[in-house]
Amino acid sequence: MSKPRSHRLFAGLALALIFVIQPGTMDGAPREGTVEGTIRVTKDGKPAGAQANVVVYLKGVPKTTRDKTTHVIRQRNLQFSPRVSVVVKGTSVEFPNDDKVFHNVFSASRPARFDLGLYRSGGSKTVELRREGVVDVFCNIHPEMSSRVLVVPDHHYAVTDARGAFRIQGVPAGTYPIVAWHANGGETVGEVTIEPGKAAKVQLAVEEKEKPAQHRRKDGTPYGRYE
């Protein structure tokens, strides 16, 4: 004789409940890990004075959906502020003019070529950075104005502290390239393997270099009298 339908239904629910709460299942185990470590900044083969502000980021991490954000770089006292920024690909960067003079923000960098044109005090213009890489930003009128924007793949990045230490949390398990980038230098690429619930340790070195030579205006000519 078969069991009543209510008994069969109860047994099925009990088995499902056991499956959900049984220890060691994937649903109860961590699926993400952490990468942490130190970046050593050198100059001319020797330890540099400052170890902070090196950007460390991962490449190739599975894509996650995130809301688009806006980053602000102000034009104030004939300077860009901040001078160095890190943004996630797809971020819109706003350039408000807080000075009493006109500015013309532009970039000739491969990841983002743009010319925001001439605009007055109180004005603001925005550009969306859609490609990874370094974007050098200048003013076509004032040669002393410069800013560097590093566009990273996603939110899996960190900036080193005064000791050169960093920590990136919430990384899906896997093996990824890890990049250390210095605003006044090059970059160093390594590899890291993330295990669920564990912290992977990384140590890299990056070379600080001399600041680049004087840049040119958007048409490739040297700075002089603006026309």
Rosetta blueprint (number, residue, H / E / L):
1 M L
2 S L
3 K L
4 P L
5 R H
6 S H
7 H H
8 R H
9 L H
10 F H
11 A H
12 G H
13 L H
14 A H
15 L H
16 A H
17 L H
18 I H
19 F H
20 V H
21 I H
22 Q L
23 P L
24 G L
25 T L
26 M H
27 D H
28 G H
29 A L
30 P L
31 R L
32 E E
33 G E
34 T E
35 V E
36 E E
37 G E
38 T E
39 I E
40 R E
41 V E
42 T E
43 K E
44 D L
45 G L
46 K E
47 P E
48 A L
49 G L
50 A L
51 Q L
52 A L
53 N L
54 V L
55 V E
56 V E
57 Y E
58 L E
59 K L
60 G L
61 V L
62 P L
63 K L
64 T L
65 T L
66 R L
67 D L
68 K L
69 T L
70 T E
71 H E
72 V E
73 I L
74 R E
75 Q E
76 R E
77 N L
78 L L
79 Q E
80 F E
81 S E
82 P L
83 R L
84 V E
85 S E
86 V E
87 V E
88 V E
89 K L
90 G L
91 T L
92 S E
93 V E
94 E E
95 F E
96 P E
97 N E
98 D L
99 D L
100 K L
101 V L
102 F L
103 H E
104 N E
105 V E
106 F E
107 S E
108 A E
109 S E
110 R L
111 P L
112 A E
113 R E
114 F E
115 D E
116 L E
117 G E
118 L E
119 Y E
120 R L
121 S L
122 G L
123 G L
124 S E
125 K E
126 T E
127 V E
128 E E
129 L L
130 R L
131 R L
132 E L
133 G E
134 V E
135 V E
136 D E
137 V E
138 F E
139 C E
140 N L
141 I L
142 H L
143 P L
144 E L
145 M L
146 S E
147 S E
148 R E
149 V E
150 L E
151 V E
152 V E
153 P L
154 D L
155 H L
156 H L
157 Y E
158 A E
159 V E
160 T L
161 D L
162 A L
163 R L
164 G L
165 A E
166 F E
167 R E
168 I E
169 Q E
170 G E
171 V E
172 P E
173 A L
174 G E
175 T E
176 Y E
177 P E
178 I E
179 V E
180 A E
181 W E
182 H L
183 A L
184 N L
185 G E
186 G L
187 E E
188 T E
189 V E
190 G E
191 E E
192 V E
193 T E
194 I E
195 E L
196 P L
197 G L
198 K L
199 A E
200 A E
201 K E
202 V E
203 Q E
204 L E
205 A E
206 V E
207 E E
208 E E
209 K L
210 E L
211 K L
212 P L
213 A L
214 Q L
215 H L
216 R L
217 R L
218 K L
219 D L
220 G L
221 T L
222 P L
223 Y L
224 G L
225 R L
226 Y L
227 E L
